[in-house]
Structure formats: structure tokens, C-alpha cells
Amino acid sequence: MEHVDACLSRCTGIEERSRALLLKGIIAREMKRDADAAACFEEATRIFPSPASHSLLSDALTRCEEFGRAATVARAGLAFSTERYSPVETSLLFNNLGDALRLDRKFEDAANAYRNVIALMPEDSAAHYNLGYIFHIQDRIDAAIEHYGQALHLDPNHLENRSNLAYALLTASRFEEAWPHFEHRWVSMMSPSGQRMASRPARPIRRWAGAFENSSDQHLLVVAEQGFGDTLQFCRYLPMVLERFAKVGFVCPKPLQRLIAHSLGRRWSNLILLDDEPKEFWEWDSYIPLMSMPMAFQTNLETIPATIPYLSAAPHAAQKFASRLEELERSSLPRIGLVWAGGHAGLGVDEWRSIFPDQLGPLIDWPHACWVSLQKPESEDKRLKSDQRAKVVDWMDEMEDFADTAALIANLDLVISVDTSVAHLAAAMGKPVWLLNRFAGCWRWMRNRDDSPWYPTMRIFTQRERGNWNEVFERVLNELKRLDFRRAAGHYDLKG
């Protein structure tokens, strides 16, 4: 950097000085000093504007999360002197414009920018990928698949594109096409160091791919991945390997271990639950990541293993909550569990899927239910307000793990939940679950369905407009009022 400063001090012409400033900015950008880089590019653009200076400045401002300014600079560059720009220079400015608009959530404008890139450079795989991503966010799944597919054709080594193509294909119920691409999901996951992983973690034993020859004396290691909800959904595959292998080790998150041990361990003596991956792999013949099980079993829409319940609460723990619920003033009313918020799940996801407490009035003000919180708030802004607490039974501070939560759910008549792990838990227990699904929701709920082939007792209430929960609440309340809750064997059966 000192060498560049020395060069700057000797520059006499404005074009020469601008080039030196651009070089200084590029060095600052490589050193992760984005604000310094933006300042250099801004000065270079001021004294001698060029395609390169506008492009570099727009990119730097996007890195600084100044999306509005970044878009303005990109547009200024495009208007500056378009006739003397090469197609490459013009398409780069359009790409920078698209990136700034996409991150500023101006999705249609971003899509138009990426279309301009493709018009100029049809072979630009990144533009097809970015346009596919915009269509994915907008819930235009077929168009997303088309552009992801074109990007894949142009650049087969773009692993993040393969990952997103998998999610789009799964959303479209095209499971068999999706699973091979789903093996690249690791590129969008974060390693413990905070860096993206380009491939699945390597292990010194062979990867099991679904063959059962001679498996009866083999030992298989299954490794949980991603969130609690993913583990709860896909642990349904464990019995399918437990009946074929002599021993199955399951590397399972600690908060799920008591639940899994009770639900599966009592029946399957060959199941071994592990806190962490073994340091020595000698006793395991092969391994498989849990979410690769559907591909190993060649799962399609018709062959999803959906026999429920496959998870259950310990009877003695459930009985404790049964007694406490009977003592409540509202014990004679239907008991409805409620989950209104998820945890941190990446850019935009939690904001879009979560309902904050001040939005809950339409539900918890309905007086014909005993509302029971199943929410474990990760932050104060997700806790019920003081005036709401009297309307909702909340014992969640007592819950140590998912086994405790399952014991409470066992005593409920219905669970209403946003897309989070408790929805998977309750549905895996065979409880009626009404899923409050965000617009353009997770791939596993697919599209244009109010049911789930993964969970026979689930109903899905999907936003028709991004962020509009009031319309969803209206449909839910209409259904609650329409239902005849009939008391039977200590619980209400839901009769339409």
C-alpha cells in the first residue's frame, strides 16, 4: 500500500492518478477494507470517470451494504457514455446493478438488470444463476429451474447453482432429479470457522450409497446435519437402516438425544447415539449424512416414508403435564400449542417466516381455546408482551430439550406453528399440525398444497402475499370456528 501511495504522490495527470487510486482501492478490497476501497474508487470516479471506476465503486458500495448508492453509481456508469463501452464492461455494470437491487430486495428491477446482462452476454452463467435466484425468491419455480439449468450447462462446476437447482427441483416435487444435485447442499452451509464448505466433510471410511449386499454384519455411521427440524424430519429413515445393519451409530445433537433414545432406542438395540463423530473410525464400515438418506433409498413423491408416529413422548413425563393442564382454569377448552417464531436461519429467512408477538392478537385473542406456548424465544423481541402472557400458558422456560417439549405436545389437541423444528416434532408424533407457511416457503412444503406427503396430519396455510400474516390468521380462525372439537379419551378430536 505504501508503494501505491508513493506512486500517487508522483502522478501528474488525472487519468494516471485515477488508475493509481483504482489500484489502491483494489488492494484495500483484497485486505477486506471495504470502506477504504469505496473511498478510493469514489475519488477515482470523481476525477476521471470510466467503466472500471463506476463498476468497482458500485461493487464496493454493495459490499458496504449501501445498496441504494451502489445502484445509483451503476446507473450513472451505464448512462455516462454507453456507446464507448464494450459489451463486457456494460454487462458488468448491469450485473453490479442487479446485485445491489437484489440485496435491496427490489427483485423485479434486479431481474431486469440480469436480463440485460444475458442480452449482452448470453453465455454469462452467473447472470442466468442470478436471474434463477430472483425467480426462486419470487416463487416462480419453473422459471428458476430453467435459468439454473442454463447456468449449469454453461458452468457445471458452479456448486452453489447445483445446490439451488436441487432446492428448486424439490420444491417442484421433482425428487429423483433433485437428489444428486442436493449432494452439493454443503456449499451453502457454514463450517465451524464461518467459511462456506465447497463439499461435504471428508471422512476416512467409504460413503454408503444405498446398497444392502452383506450389510447384515456391517456397521453404519449416520451423521445429522443442518438444523433440528431437518434431523426430526429425516430421522424417519433410521429404522430403514436399523433393520438392515448390525449396528447403526447416529451422531445426533444433544437436545434431540433423549427423544430419539426413547422413540427408537427402545425398539432398536443396535442403535448407538453419539454426541460427536468418533475420532477413530475403525469400528464403522461406512457412513452417510442423514439428509442423503432419501437419495440412498431413491425416494420419490410416492415412496416418502410417512408412517407416523415415529417419535413419541415418555409416558411418565407426559403425565406430569397432563395433571398440570387439568388444573388450569381453561382446562375444558381445546388445548392448542402455538409457535410464532423461528431461530436464525440465514438472510431473510427468519424475518420472513417469523411472526413477532405484537402480530399475534388475531389468534390469541380468540377465547375458545387454551393457548399453550411451545415457543423457545432466542431473543427478547420474540417473547410475549406483558399483556399477552395472561392469554397463553407458557412453561417453555422449564424445557431442557425436545423430550420435554414432546411431553407437553402429547397433551395438546392441535399445534399451530410457523416453519420451525416444533412443527416437525409435533407432526412426527402424529399430532394435528397447522403450519403457518411464509410466501415462497421452504422446499419441503412444495407448492400449491395444503397438505404434506411428509406428514399426514399436517395442514398448510401459506401466505398469498409476502409478509401478510393477517390474511393467514383469518383463514386459520375461520377453520377453528368451523371445526367441531369433540372431547374423547381426554382429548379433543378434530372433526370438520
C-alpha positions in Angstrom: 0.0 0.0 0.0 2.9 2.4 0.8 4.2 1.8 -2.8 0.9 2.8 -4.3 0.8 5.9 -2.1 4.2 6.8 -3.4 3.1 6.4 -6.9 0.0 8.6 -6.2 2.3 11.4 -5.0 4.2 11.3 -8.3 1.1 11.3 -10.5 0.6 14.4 -12.5 -2.3 13.6 -14.9 -5.8 13.0 -13.8 -6.1 9.7 -15.7 -2.9 8.4 -14.3 -4.0 9.4 -10.8 -7.4 7.7 -11.3 -5.7 4.5 -12.2 -3.4 4.6 -9.2 -6.5 5.2 -6.9 -8.2 2.2 -8.5 -5.2 0.1 -7.8 -5.1 1.3 -4.2 -8.8 0.5 -3.9 -8.4 -3.0 -5.2 -5.6 -3.7 -2.7 -7.8 -2.3 0.1 -10.7 -4.6 -1.1 -8.4 -7.6 -1.0 -7.5 -6.7 2.5 -11.2 -6.6 3.4 -11.1 -2.9 4.0 -14.3 -2.2 2.0 -14.9 1.3 3.3 -11.4 2.4 2.3 -11.8 0.7 -1.1 -15.0 2.6 -1.7 -13.4 5.9 -0.8 -10.6 5.2 -3.3 -13.0 4.2 -6.1 -15.2 7.2 -5.4 -12.3 9.6 -5.7 -11.1 7.9 -8.9 -14.6 8.2 -10.4 -14.9 11.8 -9.4 -11.6 12.9 -11.1 -11.8 10.6 -14.2 -15.0 8.5 -14.6 -14.7 5.3 -16.5 -16.5 2.0 -16.9 -14.0 0.4 -14.5 -14.3 3.1 -11.8 -18.1 3.0 -11.8 -18.1 -0.8 -11.7 -15.6 -1.0 -8.9 -17.3 1.7 -6.9 -20.7 0.1 -7.3 -19.3 -3.3 -6.2 -17.6 -1.7 -3.2 -20.7 0.1 -2.0 -22.7 -3.1 -2.2 -20.0 -4.8 -0.1 -20.5 -1.9 2.4 -24.3 -2.6 2.3 -25.0 0.8 0.8 -27.3 -0.8 -1.8 -29.1 2.4 -2.9 -25.9 4.3 -3.6 -24.5 1.2 -5.3 -27.4 1.1 -7.7 -27.2 4.8 -8.4 -23.5 4.5 -9.3 -24.1 1.6 -11.6 -26.9 3.5 -13.4 -24.6 6.6 -13.6 -22.0 4.4 -15.2 -24.4 3.0 -17.7 -25.6 6.5 -18.6 -22.2 8.0 -18.7 -21.0 7.0 -22.1 -22.6 3.7 -23.1 -21.6 3.9 -26.8 -17.9 3.6 -26.0 -18.3 0.7 -23.6 -17.6 -2.9 -24.6 -20.3 -5.5 -24.1 -18.2 -6.9 -21.2 -18.0 -3.5 -19.5 -21.7 -2.8 -19.9 -22.8 -6.2 -18.7 -20.5 -5.9 -15.7 -22.3 -2.7 -14.7 -25.7 -4.3 -15.3 -24.6 -7.2 -13.1 -23.5 -4.9 -10.3 -26.8 -3.0 -10.6 -28.7 -6.4 -10.3 -26.7 -7.4 -7.2 -27.4 -4.1 -5.5 -31.1 -4.2 -6.3 -31.4 -7.9 -5.3 -29.8 -7.2 -1.9 -32.1 -4.2 -1.5 -35.0 -6.6 -2.2 -36.1 -4.8 -5.3 -36.4 -8.1 -7.0 -38.2 -7.2 -10.3 -35.8 -4.4 -11.0 -32.9 -6.7 -10.3 -34.4 -9.3 -12.7 -34.4 -6.7 -15.4 -30.8 -5.9 -14.8 -29.8 -9.6 -15.1 -31.9 -9.9 -18.3 -29.8 -7.1 -19.8 -26.7 -9.0 -18.9 -28.0 -12.1 -20.7 -29.0 -10.0 -23.7 -25.4 -8.7 -24.0 -23.6 -11.9 -22.9 -25.9 -15.0 -23.4 -23.1 -17.2 -22.2 -22.8 -15.5 -18.9 -23.6 -18.3 -16.5 -23.6 -16.0 -13.4 -26.3 -13.9 -14.9 -28.5 -17.0 -15.5 -27.8 -18.1 -12.0 -28.7 -14.7 -10.5 -31.9 -14.5 -12.6 -32.8 -18.0 -11.5 -32.3 -17.0 -7.9 -34.6 -13.9 -8.3 -37.3 -16.2 -9.8 -36.8 -18.6 -6.9 -37.4 -15.8 -4.4 -40.5 -14.7 -6.3 -41.8 -18.3 -6.2 -41.6 -18.6 -10.0 -40.1 -22.1 -9.6 -40.3 -23.3 -13.2 -38.5 -20.2 -14.4 -35.9 -20.6 -11.7 -35.3 -24.2 -12.8 -34.9 -23.1 -16.4 -32.2 -20.5 -15.6 -30.4 -22.6 -13.0 -30.3 -25.3 -15.7 -28.9 -22.9 -18.3 -26.3 -21.8 -15.7 -25.4 -25.5 -15.0 -25.0 -26.1 -18.8 -22.6 -23.1 -19.1 -20.7 -23.8 -15.9 -21.0 -27.4 -14.5 -18.6 -26.5 -11.7 -20.8 -23.8 -10.1 -21.7 -25.8 -7.0 -23.9 -23.2 -5.4 -26.0 -23.3 -8.6 -26.3 -27.0 -8.3 -27.4 -26.7 -4.7 -30.1 -24.1 -5.5 -31.2 -26.1 -8.5 -31.8 -29.0 -6.1 -33.9 -26.9 -3.8 -36.0 -25.7 -6.8 -36.5 -29.2 -8.1 -37.5 -30.4 -4.7 -40.0 -27.5 -4.4 -41.4 -28.7 -7.8 -41.8 -32.2 -6.4 -39.2 -33.5 -8.9 -37.4 -35.5 -6.2 -35.5 -38.0 -8.3 -33.9 -35.3 -10.4 -33.1 -33.2 -7.3 -31.3 -35.7 -5.0 -28.0 -35.8 -7.0 -27.8 -32.0 -7.1 -28.8 -32.0 -3.4 -25.4 -33.6 -2.6 -24.0 -30.1 -3.2 -26.0 -28.5 -0.4 -22.8 -28.3 1.6 -21.7 -25.2 -0.5 -24.4 -23.2 1.1 -23.7 -24.4 4.6 -21.3 -22.8 7.0 -18.3 -24.6 8.5 -17.4 -24.1 12.3 -14.9 -21.5 11.1 -17.7 -19.5 9.4 -16.5 -20.3 5.9 -18.6 -21.9 3.2 -17.8 -25.5 2.6 -17.3 -26.4 -1.0 -18.1 -30.1 -0.4 -19.3 -32.5 2.3 -16.8 -33.1 5.1 -14.4 -35.9 4.3 -14.2 -39.0 6.5 -11.7 -41.9 6.3 -14.3 -44.5 5.6 -16.4 -45.1 2.5 -19.6 -43.4 1.8 -22.6 -45.6 1.9 -24.8 -45.1 -1.2 -27.7 -47.4 -0.6 -26.5 -50.9 -1.4 -27.5 -53.7 1.1 -25.4 -56.5 0.0 -23.7 -58.1 3.1 -25.0 -55.2 5.3 -26.3 -57.5 8.0 -22.9 -57.7 9.6 -21.9 -54.1 8.8 -21.7 -51.0 11.0 -23.1 -47.8 9.6 -22.4 -44.3 10.9 -25.2 -41.8 10.2 -24.4 -38.1 10.7 -27.0 -35.5 11.5 -26.7 -32.1 9.7 -28.2 -28.7 9.5 -31.0 -27.7 11.9 -33.1 -29.6 14.5 -36.1 -29.6 12.1 -34.0 -31.3 9.4 -32.9 -34.0 11.9 -36.5 -34.5 13.1 -37.8 -34.8 9.6 -35.2 -37.2 8.2 -34.6 -39.4 11.3 -37.7 -41.3 9.9 -35.1 -43.1 7.7 -33.2 -44.6 10.7 -35.5 -47.6 11.1 -34.9 -48.4 7.5 -31.1 -48.9 8.1 -31.5 -50.3 11.6 -33.3 -53.3 10.2 -30.6 -53.9 7.7 -27.3 -53.2 9.5 -25.8 -54.9 12.5 -25.1 -51.6 14.2 -26.0 -48.0 13.4 -24.3 -45.1 15.1 -26.2 -41.8 14.9 -24.2 -38.6 15.5 -27.1 -36.6 17.0 -27.4 -33.1 18.5 -27.6 -33.3 22.3 -31.0 -31.6 22.6 -32.6 -34.5 20.5 -30.9 -37.5 22.1 -33.4 -38.3 24.8 -36.2 -38.0 22.4 -34.5 -40.3 19.8 -33.4 -42.7 22.5 -37.0 -43.1 23.8 -38.6 -43.2 20.3 -36.2 -45.5 18.5 -33.8 -46.9 21.1 -36.3 -48.9 23.0 -37.2 -50.9 19.8 -33.7 -51.0 18.2 -31.0 -52.3 20.4 -28.5 -51.8 17.6 -28.9 -48.0 17.6 -25.9 -46.2 19.2 -26.3 -42.4 19.9 -23.2 -40.4 19.7 -22.5 -36.8 20.8 -19.8 -36.2 18.2 -18.2 -38.0 15.4 -15.7 -40.6 16.6 -12.1 -39.8 16.5 -11.3 -43.3 15.5 -13.4 -44.7 12.6 -12.1 -48.3 12.7 -15.4 -49.8 14.1 -17.5 -48.3 11.3 -17.6 -49.8 7.8 -19.3 -46.8 6.1 -21.1 -43.6 6.8 -23.9 -41.4 5.3 -25.1 -37.9 6.1 -28.7 -38.0 7.4 -30.1 -35.9 4.6 -28.5 -38.1 1.9 -30.8 -40.9 3.0 -33.6 -40.0 0.6 -31.2 -40.4 -2.4 -29.9 -43.7 -0.9 -33.4 -45.0 -0.8 -34.4 -43.5 -4.1 -37.3 -41.6 -2.5 -39.9 -40.0 -4.8 -43.2 -38.4 -4.0 -45.0 -41.7 -3.8 -42.4 -43.5 -1.7 -41.8 -41.0 1.1 -41.7 -43.0 4.4 -44.6 -41.3 6.1 -45.8 -43.8 8.7 -46.4 -41.9 11.9 -45.9 -41.6 14.7 -42.2 -42.3 14.5 -41.4 -40.0 17.5 -43.1 -40.1 20.9 -43.0 -38.8 24.4 -42.2 -40.7 27.5 -45.5 -41.6 29.2 -44.4 -40.6 32.7 -43.2 -37.2 31.5 -46.4 -36.6 29.5 -48.5 -37.4 32.6 -46.9 -34.6 34.6 -48.1 -32.1 32.1 -51.5 -33.7 31.8 -52.0 -33.1 35.5 -50.9 -29.5 35.4 -53.1 -28.8 32.4 -56.1 -30.3 34.1 -55.6 -27.8 36.9 -55.9 -24.8 34.6 -59.0 -22.5 34.6 -59.3 -23.1 30.8 -58.7 -26.9 31.1 -62.1 -27.7 29.5 -61.2 -25.8 26.3 -59.3 -27.3 23.3 -55.6 -27.1 24.0 -53.7 -25.5 21.1 -50.0 -25.2 21.1 -48.5 -22.1 19.4 -45.1 -21.4 17.8 -44.7 -18.0 16.3 -41.0 -17.6 15.6 -38.0 -19.5 14.3 -34.3 -19.1 15.0 -31.6 -17.5 12.9 -31.6 -19.2 9.5 -29.8 -17.0 7.1 -30.5 -13.9 5.1 -34.2 -13.0 5.1 -35.5 -16.5 6.2 -36.2 -15.7 9.9 -37.6 -12.3 9.1 -40.0 -13.8 6.5 -41.0 -16.9 8.5 -41.4 -15.5 12.0 -44.4 -13.7 13.5 -43.5 -11.2 16.1 -45.6 -11.1 19.3 -47.3 -7.8 18.5 -48.8 -9.5 15.4 -50.4 -12.4 17.4 -53.5 -10.6 18.6 -55.9 -12.1 16.0 -55.0 -15.6 17.2 -54.5 -15.4 21.0 -57.5 -13.1 21.4 -59.7 -16.0 20.3 -61.3 -17.0 23.6 -62.4 -20.5 22.8 -59.0 -22.2 23.2 -56.5 -22.9 25.9 -53.4 -21.4 24.2 -50.2 -23.1 25.1 -46.8 -21.7 24.1 -44.3 -24.0 22.5 -42.0 -21.1 21.7 -38.4 -21.0 23.0 -37.5 -17.4 22.4 -33.9 -16.8 21.3 -34.3 -13.0 21.8 -36.4 -10.7 23.9 -38.2 -9.3 20.8 -39.7 -12.8 20.3 -41.1 -13.0 23.9 -44.8 -12.3 24.6 -45.6 -8.9 25.8 -46.8 -8.5 29.4 -50.5 -8.0 28.4 -50.3 -11.2 26.2 -49.0 -13.5 28.9 -52.3 -13.9 30.7 -53.8 -15.3 27.5 -51.1 -18.0 26.9 -49.9 -20.8 29.2 -46.1 -20.6 29.0 -43.9 -23.3 30.6 -41.2 -23.3 28.0 -38.5 -21.9 30.3 -38.7 -25.3 32.0 -37.9 -27.3 28.8 -34.4 -28.7 28.8 -34.6 -30.5 25.5 -37.0 -31.8 22.8 -38.0 -34.8 25.0 -39.6 -32.3 27.4 -41.3 -30.4 24.6 -42.7 -33.7 23.3 -44.1 -34.5 26.7 -46.1 -31.2 26.6 -47.2 -31.7 23.0 -48.5 -35.2 23.9 -51.3 -33.4 25.9 -52.3 -31.0 23.2 -55.2 -31.3 20.7 -53.6 -29.1 17.9 -50.3 -27.4 17.2 -50.3 -24.2 15.1 -46.7 -23.3 14.2 -44.5 -21.4 11.8 -42.0 -23.4 9.9 -39.7 -24.5 12.7 -38.5 -27.6 14.5 -41.5 -27.9 16.8 -43.8 -28.3 13.7 -41.7 -31.3 12.7 -41.7 -32.7 16.2 -45.5 -32.5 16.6 -46.2 -33.8 13.1 -43.8 -36.7 13.7 -45.7 -37.5 16.8 -48.9 -37.7 14.8 -50.5 -34.6 16.3 -52.6 -32.4 14.0 -50.4 -29.5 12.9 -51.4 -26.4 11.1 -48.3 -24.9 9.5 -48.2 -21.1 9.0 -46.1 -21.1 5.9 -44.4 -18.0 4.5 -44.7 -16.9 0.9 -42.2 -18.9 -1.3 -41.6 -21.1 1.7 -39.2 -24.0 2.3 -38.7 -26.6 -0.4 -40.1 -29.4 1.8 -43.6 -28.0 1.8 -43.6 -27.8 -2.0 -46.1 -25.5 -3.8 -49.9 -25.3 -4.2 -50.6 -27.8 -1.5 -52.5 -27.6 1.8 -51.2 -31.0 2.9 -47.8 -32.6 3.2 -46.8 -36.0 2.0 -44.1 -36.0 4.7 -46.7 -35.6 7.5 -50.2 -37.0 7.0 -51.6 -35.0 10.0 -50.4 -31.6 8.7 -52.4 -28.8 7.1 -50.5 -25.9 5.4 -51.7 -22.3 5.4 -49.4 -20.4 3.0 -49.1 -16.6 2.7 -50.6 -15.4 -0.6 -48.6 -12.2 -0.3 -45.1 -12.0 1.3 -45.3 -10.7 4.8 -49.1 -10.7 5.1 -49.9 -12.8 8.2 -53.3 -11.2 8.8 -54.9 -13.0 5.8 -53.4 -16.3 7.0 -54.8 -15.7 10.5 -58.2 -15.0 9.0 -58.2 -18.4 7.3 -56.9 -20.2 10.4 -59.6 -18.6 12.6 -62.3 -19.4 10.1 -61.2 -23.1 10.2 -61.1 -23.0 14.0 -64.6 -21.7 14.2 -65.8 -24.3 11.7 -64.3 -27.3 13.5 -66.2 -29.3 16.0 -63.8 -30.1 18.8 -65.2 -33.2 20.3 -63.9 -34.4 23.6 -62.8 -38.1 23.5 -60.5 -40.1 25.7 -59.2 -37.0 27.4 -58.5 -35.0 24.3 -60.4 -33.2 21.5 -60.7 -34.9 18.2 -60.7 -32.5 15.3 -63.9 -33.1 13.2 -64.5 -31.0 10.2 
